[in-house]
Amino acid sequence: MTESQATKRGNDARGHSSPAPAVTRAAAVLDALSESDSGRLTLSDLARELGIPKSSTSNLLQALEDAELITRLGTDYALGVKLVELGAAYLSRRDEVREFYSFCEQAATLKGETVRIAMLDGGSIIYLARYEGHPAVRLTSNIGDKMPVSVCAVGKALVARLHDHDLEQLYPDGLELPVMTPKSLKTGRALKDEIARIREQGYAFEDEESTLGVVCLGMAVPTRGAHGPSLGVSVTALKATFSDAQRDAMVGELRELVRVLGNPMG
């Protein structure tokens, strides 16, 4: 976390302009634990993150522990099992997720592959569901993971739907993009050049840009209504065995999948 992010979190956690400071602080605790490299933080660590006394932090942590939103591991704290239940409840009520799994189970090609559905969240995407049809490709992202849009096929497919004016504002030519492998796109200009190809061919291709040895195809789902979420789907394959025939089969079924997800009544 950068120093400016830590400062902002501290200000937010202290309840600056918040109508419910206790809730804001609780959210800051969960954010801090989720971003910790080890997944654990001590009372002192969390008090520093929140910028409030240890006594106040301790009371807050006790309330979160009682609600099973966090758990105590010796002198450390970690995220609790209740968050898994809440996440599962959220996903189970999304029609798109149920339709996604149903389609993948019946698709001739996709049923044997690793397929995911994701939602656009600013400059990143969040994976909402993962259909596991290909045990050999388990090094890729899981449910709940966030990825920069520029390093994944589904992210590139989603930003390709933006207006050119918005793309220029979000990704100026000289902008340095997050790099995960030597093949990751490195600048805003490179991303916009890629977007031009995506718009022309109707799908995005990721060539070892997030994981070496892995390629991915992605497409955006037609938006449901004016305020519908920006959703996309992707399918992953091993580059060593990837062929033109496999690509064509995957693209065909992805097109059908996004049609089903975007228009379930059709």
N, C-alpha and C positions, 0 to 999 in steps of 0.2 A: 504494500500500500504506500502511495506517495505521501509526503508530509502534508500537502494540501488536502488530500482525502482524509487523513487522520484528523486534521484540524476541523474539517467540515463535520466529520462524524462526532467529534467531541462537542462541537457547537449544537448539533442536532440532538445529541444525547442529553445535553444539559437542559433540553426543552425549550430552546430559543424559538419563540413564536409558535410553539406547538400547543394545540388545544388540550392535549393529553400527554404531558411529559413522561409519565410512567410507561406508557405504551411506546413512545419514541425511544426511551432508554432500553426497553426490552427488545425492540427491533434491532437496536444497535448492538446488543449483546449477541443476538443470533447472527447478524452480519459478520461480526468480528470472529466468531467461532467458525463460521463457514469459510472464511478467507484465511484462517490460520493454516500454515503449512502442515502442522502436526495434527490439526483438528482439535487441539486442546489449548486452553489458556488458564492461568491462575487467577485468583481473586485480584492480586496486584496488577496483573496484566489488564484485566477488564476494567478496573478502576481507572487506570491510565487511559484506556481507550475512550471511556465515557467522560472522563474529566470530572468525576464526582468522588466524594470521600469513600473509603473502603466500607464504612458502616452502611452507607446508603446502597452501595453496590452489593454488599452481602445480603441485605434484605431483598433486593431485586432478584438476585440469583436464587434465593430460597423460594421465592414465589414461582419462578420459572421452573425450578426443580420439582416443586409440588405439582405443577401442571404437566410434568414429564416433557416439557419443551427442551430442557437441558438435563444432563445427568452428571453426577460427580464421580470422578475417577481419582481417588486419593485426594491430593491437593489441587487437582486440575478439574476443569469443567469442559464438557463436550456437548454437542447437539444430542437431543433426546429422541426416543423412538416415536413420540407423539407426532413429530414432524413428518415422519414417514407415513403415518396414518392420514394426516391432513393432506399431504401431497397426493396420496392414492385416492382420497375422496374427491379432490379437485379434478384429477385426471379422469376418474370414472364417470364424471358428469359431463365431460366434453364429448359430444356426439362424434366429432371428427376423430377422436382417438379410437372409439369403438369401431367406427367405419374403417379406419386405417388397418386395425388388426384383422378384421373380417376379410378385407380385400386381399391382404398379403397372404393369408392362409389358403386362399383359393387361386391365386395367380400362378400361372404355369412357371414363370421364371422367378418372380420375386419371392415365392414361397421357399426357395432354396438359398436366399441371399440375406444379408443384413440390411434392413430398411429402417429409416427413422423419419419421424415427423417433428418439425421444429417451428418455433414462433420467433418472429423478429422482435428484438428488444433493443432499440437504439442502434448502436454500432455493433451489436452482438446478436447471436441467436441462442435460444434455449431449447434443448431437446426435450420434447414432451413424451415421446414414446419410442420404443425400439423393438422391432420384430427381429428375432434371432433365428434366421434360417441357415446361417453359414458360420459354424463354430470356428472356422479358420480366421475370421476377421473380427476378433474381439479386442483388438488394440485400439479401436476407435472410440469415440465419445459415447457416454451412457446417458440415461434419463437424468435430467436436471443439470447436465453440464452446459456451460456457456462457452461459445467460441466466437472470435472475431469474424465478421461477415466475410472478410477478404480471403480467409484461408480455407473456406469450406464451400462446397458446391451449392448447398441449399442457401447459404448466406448470400452468395453472389447472385443466385437466381432471384432472391427476394429484393435486393437493392436494385436489380436491373429493372424493376417495375417503377422505380421512382422517376419523377420528372427530371429532365436534364438540368434544370435550374437548381433543384434540390441536390442533385449529385455534385454539381460544381461547388455548392456551399459546404457539403459534408466531406467531399474528397477532392480538395484542390490538387492540382498537378504535383506540387512538391511535398504533399503530405507523406510522412513516413508511416507505413503500415506495420502492424505486428508481424513478426517473422517467426515461424515455427520450424521450417526446414529451409535448405538452400533454394528450394523451388517456390517458396511462398512469394506472392506478389509483394513488391516492396514500396511502391508509391501510388498515390492517388491516380496519376496518369495511367499507370499499368492496369489498375482496376477498371478505369473507364474504358480503356481499350478492350479489356476482356468483356465488359458489359455489352459493348457493341456486337461482339461475336455471339454472346448469349441471346440477345434480342433477335439476331438473324436466324440462329439454329433452333431456338425455342427451348433450350435447356442449358444448364451450366455443367462444366466439366472441371473437376479438381484432380490435378496430376501430381500426386505426392506432395501437396502443399501444406498439409497438416501432419501427415504420417508417411514416412518413407516406405515405399513398397506398396502403397495403397492408393487406389484411384476411386473417384466417386462421381456420380451423376446426380444433379438436383433440378427440381422444378418448383415454381411457385404455384400455390393453390389459388384459384379465383376467389376474390374476397367476397364473403357473405355479407351483403348490405354495406351501407356507408361506413359503419363503425365496426365492421368485422375485423378479427385479428389477422395479421399478416402471417400466414402459414405456408410452409413448404415441405417437400418430401425429398429424400435422397436415398440412394442405394450404393453400397460400398462393394468393391471387388479388389482382389489382389492383382497388381499390375502384371506380374509374371505370367498370369494365365488369361489376362483380359484380351478379348478379341473384338473385331468389328461386328461380328455376328452377335456376340453377347451384348455389346453396346446397343445395337439396334433393337434387340428383344427387350432390354431394360427400358429404353426410351419409350417404346410402344406401351409397355405396361405402366410406366410412370405417368404417361399422358392420360391413360384411362383412370388411374388412381386420383390424379388431381381433379379430373372431371367429376368423379364420384364425390370427392370431399367438398368440392365447390358447389355442387348441385345435387344433393342427396335425393331429391325428389325426381330427378331426371333420368 
